[in-house]
Amino acid sequence: MRAVYRKEMRQYFHSVIGYVFLAIFLFINAFYFLLQNLLTRSGDITDYFQATITLEMFLMPMLTMRSFSEEKKQKTDLLLYTMPVDCTHVVLAKFLAAESMFLLGLAVTLAFPVILALCGSVQIWITLGNYIGIILLMSAFIAIGIFVSALTENQIVSAIISYVLIFALWYSYGLGSAIQDPLLLALFNKLSLMQMYYELALGILNPAGIALNLAITAVFLLLTTAAVRGKRG
């Protein structure tokens, strides 16, 4: 598992993907922190997070679209499947590598609440809720992207399908006007990751919402493992 993880991390930094991702991620976050907090002299970090979250959703498939698709395209997937490593460990290693890249970028943004604290206007629990929410949310999106990557060797197709699934789970809460069946409406609302995130962003710790997010992440990782195991077999 460590060998696969190290291989994935090397590939991120030996190609332009890792650098491009971090550059775009940090530019987006710095720009909106400047716009939403510094220029307006606002201590509410929620405004900054809400402004960046949709754009960050677009970045996650950039990290994951090559996870398995590139292996298939370069025919190195055969080597991967013959390694003495369990399929679960392969999937986890790729997931953790993509997660590490995201967390690396997010760690830099910890400077923002420090700046607000120095100005005497940081809200600790709201800030903590936003960071927990964004980590849980992007982890689910990374798991979705890796699953889709395991199904196709075309990185563009992988990214597009990932976007469809991600936005379906994110915006399902806003489909109320289009759904007449109350049971179906309730199901879509329960599956909405938007609701979970905004509760945490307001400092509301809802175990059900957190459990839903973790369950979605786990389900897609299990589906990826099944897909990889099926090709190895």
Secondary structure, DSSP 8 states (H G I E B T S, - for coil): -HHHHHHHHHHHHHSHHHHHHHHHHHHHHHHHHIIIIITTT---HHHHHHHHHHHHHHHHHHHHTTTTHHHHHTT-HHHHHHSSS-HHHHHHHHHHHHHHHHHHHHHHTTHHHHHHHHTT---HHHHHHHHHHHHHHHHHHHHHHHHHHTT-S-HHHHHHHHHHHHHHHHHGGG-GGG---HHHHHHHHHT-HHHHHHHHHTT---HHHHHHHHHHHHHHHHHHHHHHHHHH-
